[in-house]
Amino acid sequence: MGFPWGVTDYLMAHVIDAVNNVGVGIMKSNGAKGLASPKPFPRPGQEEAKKAIGGREGLTDEQYAAAVAHLRSLANFNPLPDKR
């Protein structure tokens, strides 16, 4: 089975996942089509946990596009419109 993971190991796995997600996000925001969400870096006991929560995967391309469109609309939001 190997040695148990420590805090540093889990943090490094999160860093790997974040870098992979940012890379795919940048490619998708620049027009890349058909990219799937990256698989998370495997952690000990991950398969058992995945089965317990129903095996949910990442966002579909449609869900990702909707989320990006929503975030872009928020970036253009002005809570204090000009009163002219």
Secondary structure as the mmCIF struct_conf table of DSSP 4:
data_model
#
loop_
_struct_conf.conf_type_id
_struct_conf.id
_struct_conf.beg_label_comp_id
_struct_conf.beg_label_asym_id
_struct_conf.beg_label_seq_id
_struct_conf.end_label_comp_id
_struct_conf.end_label_asym_id
_struct_conf.end_label_seq_id
HELX_LH_PP_P HELX_LH_PP_P1 PHE A 3 TRP A 5
HELX_RH_AL_P HELX_RH_AL_P1 VAL A 7 SER A 29
TURN_TY1_P TURN_TY1_P1 ASN A 30 GLY A 31
BEND BEND1 GLY A 34 GLY A 34
HELX_LH_PP_P HELX_LH_PP_P2 LEU A 35 PRO A 42
TURN_TY1_P TURN_TY1_P2 PRO A 44 GLY A 45
HELX_RH_AL_P HELX_RH_AL_P2 GLN A 46 ALA A 52
TURN_TY1_P TURN_TY1_P3 ILE A 53 GLY A 54
HELX_RH_AL_P HELX_RH_AL_P3 ASP A 61 ALA A 75
TURN_TY1_P TURN_TY1_P4 ASN A 76 ASN A 76
BEND BEND2 PRO A 79 LEU A 80
#
